[in-house]
């Protein structure tokens, strides 16, 4: 990319490729005073490194909220892509910084950017920040965003054993039986041998008989007589109760994202509590 001005860059426009600049370093380290001085002296806030990382990416990935604010106010491009295609919002979610996420969203960051890689919601689930997950869902994050490596956000949360994130996703209406190469979230739960996770997914209608691309059920990934194996054995012998089946059916019938939005349908609070997983 050719320079557009004598100094090679100006605010509000992406500059040419450089090594890491003092702006990148100050942003990453959270040195807000130095960053402010650099900005006031005319330093470009949109220069990209050889891997297309902007100072805003660097600050977001480290959860440096004050630096993120300074960069955005100085004209940093909120949805700039790095070499992997990730935006600063993806990096802020990866850091688990709710402050950075809120700042980026307030400046118009896309919650569902057209990516070929993990979405902001995937990144929040990887970091285990249920607060970030909840915020992203509230502003319209796609619960079924699919990544060719990770599957859906629910797959990620289960693989990382972030139960709080799993609970938020399921209560918001995530498809418990979404498949990645025919592998469901319940397969992930079985592989990590987490009984609490297995029970939660089944309570939300997880199919214990679903088979992956190897023809295996979730229970096939457990050791005989282990706690996870006994859990699957119990549910195989004891089908869901009528009340549990009603909960699953009601969720499918509403077709509404999030219990907060379900509340707008004038459904009695007691029923909303019944629909949620505590």
SVG drawing of the C-alpha trace seen along z (x, -y; Angstrom):
<svg xmlns="http://www.w3.org/2000/svg" viewBox="-49 -17 58 67">
<polyline fill="none" stroke="black" stroke-width="0.4" points="0.0,0.0 1.4,-3.4 1.7,-6.3 -1.0,-8.9 0.9,-11.8 4.4,-13.0 4.4,-11.5 2.9,-8.2 -0.3,-8.4 -3.1,-10.5 -5.9,-10.0 -8.9,-8.1 -7.1,-6.2 -5.2,-2.9 -1.5,-3.5 1.1,-1.4 2.8,1.7 5.4,1.0 7.0,2.8 5.4,2.3 5.3,-1.5 5.5,-3.4 1.7,-3.7 1.3,0.1 3.7,0.5 1.9,-2.2 -1.5,-0.8 -0.5,2.8 1.2,1.9 -1.7,-0.4 0.6,-3.5 -2.3,-5.9 -0.4,-9.1 2.3,-8.3 -0.3,-7.2 -2.2,-10.5 1.1,-12.4 1.8,-10.4 -1.7,-11.1 -1.4,-14.8 2.0,-14.9 0.3,-13.6 1.1,-9.9 -1.1,-7.7 -3.6,-5.5 -4.3,-3.3 -0.9,-2.1 -0.8,1.7 2.1,4.0 3.1,6.7 0.4,9.0 -2.2,6.2 -2.4,5.5 -3.5,2.0 -2.9,0.3 -6.6,0.8 -6.1,4.6 -3.1,4.5 -5.0,2.5 -8.1,4.6 -6.3,7.9 -4.7,6.8 -7.9,5.3 -6.5,1.8 -9.8,-0.1 -8.3,-3.6 -6.1,-3.1 -9.0,-1.7 -11.0,-4.8 -8.2,-7.2 -7.6,-5.4 -11.3,-5.3 -11.7,-9.0 -8.7,-9.7 -10.3,-8.0 -9.1,-4.4 -11.0,-2.1 -13.3,-0.1 -13.7,2.9 -10.2,3.1 -9.1,6.7 -5.8,8.3 -4.1,11.0 -6.4,13.6 -9.5,11.6 -10.2,10.8 -11.5,7.4 -10.7,5.5 -14.0,6.7 -12.9,10.3 -9.7,9.4 -11.5,7.6 -13.7,10.7 -10.7,12.9 -9.3,10.8 -12.6,11.0 -12.6,7.2 -16.2,6.1 -15.1,2.5 -13.3,2.8 -16.3,4.6 -18.7,1.9 -16.4,-0.8 -16.1,0.9 -19.8,1.5 -20.5,-2.1 -18.4,-3.2 -20.3,-0.9 -18.3,2.3 -20.1,5.1 -21.2,7.8 -21.5,10.2 -18.7,9.2 -18.5,11.3 -15.6,13.6 -14.1,16.8 -12.8,17.4 -14.1,17.3 -16.7,14.6 -16.7,12.2 -19.1,14.6 -16.8,17.6 -13.9,15.6 -15.9,14.6 -16.8,18.3 -13.2,19.3 -12.1,16.8 -14.9,17.9 -16.4,14.4 -20.1,15.0 -20.5,11.3 -19.2,10.6 -21.3,13.5 -24.4,12.0 -23.7,8.5 -23.0,9.8 -26.2,11.8 -28.2,8.7 -26.9,6.7 -27.8,9.4 -24.8,11.8 -25.5,14.8 -25.9,17.8 -25.4,20.2 -22.3,18.6 -20.3,21.5 -16.5,21.7 -15.0,24.6 -12.6,25.4 -14.6,24.7 -18.2,25.2 -20.7,23.0 -20.1,20.8 -21.8,23.6 -19.3,26.1 -16.5,23.8 -17.9,23.2 -18.4,26.9 -15.0,27.9 -13.4,25.3 -15.8,26.4 -17.1,22.8 -20.3,23.8 -21.5,20.3 -21.1,19.4 -22.9,22.6 -25.8,21.7 -26.1,18.2 -26.1,19.6 -28.7,22.2 -31.0,19.8 -30.7,17.5 -31.9,20.2 -28.7,21.7 -29.4,24.9 -28.2,27.7 -28.0,30.2 -26.1,28.1 -23.5,30.3 -19.9,29.8 -19.0,32.9 -22.0,34.4 -20.4,33.8 -22.7,32.1 -21.9,30.1 -22.8,33.3 -19.9,35.1 -17.6,32.3 -19.0,32.6 -18.4,36.4 -14.8,36.0 -14.0,33.6 -15.8,35.9 -17.8,33.1 -20.9,34.5 -22.4,31.1 -22.1,30.1 -23.6,33.4 -26.6,33.0 -27.2,29.4 -27.1,30.2 -29.5,33.1 -31.9,31.0 -32.0,28.6 -32.8,31.5 -29.3,32.7 -29.7,35.9 -27.8,38.7 -28.1,40.9 -26.6,38.4 -23.7,39.9 -20.7,38.1 -18.8,38.6 -17.1,41.7 -20.5,43.2 -20.0,42.7 -22.6,41.5 -21.5,39.1 -21.4,42.0 -18.9,43.9 -16.3,41.3 -16.6,42.2 -14.9,44.9 -17.0,47.8 -18.2,47.3 -17.0,43.7 -19.2,40.9 -19.9,39.6 -20.7,43.1 -23.1,43.6 -24.8,40.3 -25.5,41.3 -26.6,44.7 -29.1,43.1 -30.6,40.9 -30.8,43.8 -32.8,45.8 -34.7,42.8 -36.2,40.6 -36.8,37.0 -39.8,36.3 -42.9,34.7 -42.0,31.3 -38.5,31.5 -40.0,32.3 -42.4,29.4 -39.5,27.1 -37.8,28.1 -41.0,27.9 -41.8,24.4 -38.4,23.2 -38.7,24.4 -42.2,23.0 -41.4,19.5 -38.7,19.0 -37.5,15.9 -33.9,15.1 -33.3,14.6 -35.5,14.9 -35.6,11.1 -37.3,11.0 -39.6,13.8 -40.7,11.7 -42.1,9.1 -44.6,11.7 -46.4,11.3 -45.5,14.8 -45.9,15.2 -42.7,14.7 -43.1,18.1 -43.1,19.7 -40.0,17.7 -38.2,19.0 -39.3,22.5 -37.9,22.1 -34.5,21.0 -31.7,23.3 -30.6,22.3"/>
</svg>
